[in-house]
């Protein structure tokens, strides 16, 4: 006699062999497709994560915030011979952290003079005040609206860091940056500040032929539209800090500060070796000074061992 199922018992359905085979093939297809799909973006805990980089899956075009596990942030005290720039940047960041009006920052000028180092040094300096950093490559600036939307309701204050910024004449990547700085109806969130570095003051190349567009009306000079377009991008940064090549005394002072930061002390031969190192490298800069200090402190350590 056939048993009737209880009220709480799930009904039993029979599956035909054809349907079972179709389900198996579907599961196999889903497993294969899963290998090609981009991984789900990690959930960022900004209480313990200090910095992220915006990364895109190759071929997928989908961006995500990837936590940085090994930070490369120089100590604030080791950055010398740029006292005016340090003071202005530090004051602007303190305003930002306290919820006061603050400007987006462009650090422009000679290479190797500490532009990116100053921005990175802010992170350990103010991490306990809620400062966080997100690094964005120049080619990914087109994703600025998406990046800022992900940060808008997160705890903390965020620096969007774009290093070595420059654009070509036909480069469309600058348009989202231009709109985000000042031009779009949707402004930056209150907890996001853009800090960029560039070896170019105007961020875009300028050509001699463009000078022909300049008009002279009486005693007034009116630059051409192409020049105005290129200047307008850098002018949207409220705070522009300019860096210049170091003289010999400034270079040696930077060498000394880096040697101290690396836990050592200079000797009678340090000055001559540092100057010789700069000659071999073709110039004096903060980067060259740091590289010499690493080499010199390392060599002294080997001698003591």
Buried (B, 14 or more C-beta within 10 A) or exposed (E): EEEEEEEEEEEEEEEEEEEEEEEEEEEEEEEEEEEEEBEEBEEBEBEEBBBBBBBBEEEEEBBBBBBBEEEEBBBBEBBBBBEEBBEBBBEBBEBBBEEEEBBBBBBBBBBBBBBBBBBBBBBBBBBEEBBBBBBBBBEBBBBBEBBBEBBEEBEBBBBBBBBBBBBEEEBEBBBBBBBBBBEEEEEBBEBBBBBBBBBBEBBBEBEEEBEEEEEEEEEEEEBBEBBEBBBBBBBBBBBBBBBEBBEEEBBBBBBBBBBBBBEBEBEEEBBEBBBEBBEEBEBBBBBBBBBBBEEBBEEBEEEEE
